[in-house]
Amino acid sequence: MTRGKRPDGAIAEAKKFAERMGYWWQENTNPELAYDLFAFKPKAALIVKVRLTRYRINPDTIYEDLIPDDLREVRALPFPAWLPREIWLRTQHERAWRRLWVHELAVGEIGWWGPDGYTNPHAR
């Protein structure tokens, strides 16, 4: 598991964020699994881990270096490979969420996703 206490305030905000994009959510009740929410709507479902960081995120940040433990845990989840895994990341001082799509060998930052009405103001 990731070090530190669970970011309950950020998870509550992530639930509202998911609802604004039209998702229903179910909170993880199994502490053995390293995710916070299962978000779903017709024609879409995803596993979400919520992460809050203290420090500003540089535009050239390599997420593999910033949150290696979280990425390792999300990749190791016992769900089918076709089920998308995301880390929703934000800093203490920025109110916008960064959606990171976690693949087996890479991490991609979602800049815009029309079906969810999501736009990342930090994406280049």
C-alpha positions as CSV (number, residue, x, y, z in Angstrom):
1,M,0.0,0.0,0.0
2,T,1.0,3.6,-0.5
3,R,2.6,5.4,2.4
4,G,0.5,7.9,4.4
5,K,-3.1,8.0,5.3
6,R,-5.9,7.7,2.8
7,P,-6.9,11.1,1.2
8,D,-10.6,11.0,2.4
9,G,-11.2,14.6,1.5
10,A,-9.8,14.2,-2.0
11,I,-11.8,11.0,-2.5
12,A,-15.0,12.9,-1.6
13,E,-14.1,15.5,-4.1
14,A,-13.3,12.8,-6.7
15,K,-16.8,11.4,-6.2
16,K,-18.4,14.7,-7.0
17,F,-16.0,15.1,-10.0
18,A,-17.1,11.6,-11.3
19,E,-20.8,12.6,-10.9
20,R,-20.3,15.8,-12.9
21,M,-19.0,13.6,-15.8
22,G,-22.1,11.4,-15.5
23,Y,-20.6,8.4,-13.6
24,W,-22.0,6.5,-10.7
25,W,-19.4,5.2,-8.3
26,Q,-18.9,2.5,-5.8
27,E,-16.2,3.0,-3.1
28,N,-13.7,0.2,-2.5
29,T,-14.5,-1.6,0.7
30,N,-11.6,-4.1,0.5
31,P,-8.4,-2.5,2.1
32,E,-6.3,-5.2,0.3
33,L,-7.0,-3.6,-3.1
34,A,-5.2,-0.4,-4.0
35,Y,-8.0,1.6,-5.6
36,D,-10.6,4.0,-4.3
37,L,-13.5,4.0,-6.7
38,F,-15.1,1.9,-9.3
39,A,-16.8,4.5,-11.6
40,F,-19.3,3.4,-14.2
41,K,-22.0,4.7,-16.6
42,P,-23.7,3.1,-19.7
43,K,-20.9,2.1,-22.1
44,A,-18.1,3.0,-19.7
45,A,-16.4,1.7,-16.6
46,L,-13.1,2.3,-14.9
47,I,-11.0,1.7,-11.8
48,V,-9.9,4.9,-10.1
49,K,-7.2,5.6,-7.5
50,V,-7.2,9.1,-6.1
51,R,-3.9,10.8,-5.3
52,L,-3.2,14.1,-3.7
53,T,0.3,15.6,-3.8
54,R,1.7,18.6,-2.0
55,Y,3.9,20.0,-4.7
56,R,3.2,21.7,-8.0
57,I,3.5,19.4,-10.9
58,N,5.9,20.6,-13.6
59,P,4.7,20.3,-17.2
60,D,7.7,18.0,-17.9
61,T,7.0,15.7,-15.0
62,I,7.5,12.0,-15.6
63,Y,4.8,10.3,-13.7
64,E,6.8,7.1,-13.4
65,D,9.2,9.1,-11.1
66,L,6.5,11.1,-9.3
67,I,4.2,8.3,-8.2
68,P,6.0,5.0,-8.8
69,D,4.3,3.1,-5.9
70,D,0.8,4.1,-6.9
71,L,1.4,3.1,-10.5
72,R,2.8,-0.3,-9.5
73,E,-0.2,-0.9,-7.2
74,V,-2.7,0.1,-9.8
75,R,-1.1,-2.1,-12.5
76,A,-1.1,-5.1,-10.0
77,L,-4.9,-4.9,-9.4
78,P,-6.6,-8.3,-10.0
79,F,-9.0,-7.0,-12.7
80,P,-9.2,-7.9,-16.4
81,A,-6.6,-6.1,-18.5
82,W,-9.3,-4.6,-20.7
83,L,-10.8,-2.6,-17.7
84,P,-9.3,0.9,-17.8
85,R,-7.3,2.0,-14.7
86,E,-6.9,5.7,-13.9
87,I,-5.2,7.7,-11.3
88,W,-6.9,11.0,-10.6
89,L,-4.2,13.4,-9.4
90,R,-4.2,16.9,-8.1
91,T,-2.1,19.1,-5.9
92,Q,-3.2,20.8,-2.7
93,H,-3.3,24.2,-4.4
94,E,-4.8,23.3,-7.8
95,R,-8.4,22.6,-8.0
96,A,-8.3,20.8,-11.4
97,W,-8.0,17.0,-11.6
98,R,-5.4,15.4,-13.8
99,R,-6.6,12.0,-15.2
100,L,-3.8,9.6,-15.8
101,W,-4.6,6.5,-17.8
102,V,-2.4,3.7,-16.5
103,H,-1.3,1.2,-19.1
104,E,0.9,-1.9,-18.5
105,L,4.0,-0.2,-19.8
106,A,3.2,3.5,-19.8
107,V,1.1,6.4,-18.3
108,G,-0.9,8.8,-20.4
109,E,-2.3,12.1,-19.2
110,I,-5.8,12.6,-20.7
111,G,-6.0,16.1,-22.0
112,W,-9.6,16.0,-23.4
113,W,-12.2,13.3,-23.4
114,G,-15.5,14.3,-25.1
115,P,-17.8,11.6,-23.8
116,D,-17.1,12.7,-20.2
117,G,-17.0,16.4,-21.0
118,Y,-13.5,16.4,-19.5
119,T,-10.8,19.0,-20.3
120,N,-7.5,19.1,-18.4
121,P,-6.4,22.8,-18.2
122,H,-2.8,21.6,-17.5
123,A,-2.5,19.5,-20.6
124,R,-0.3,20.9,-23.4
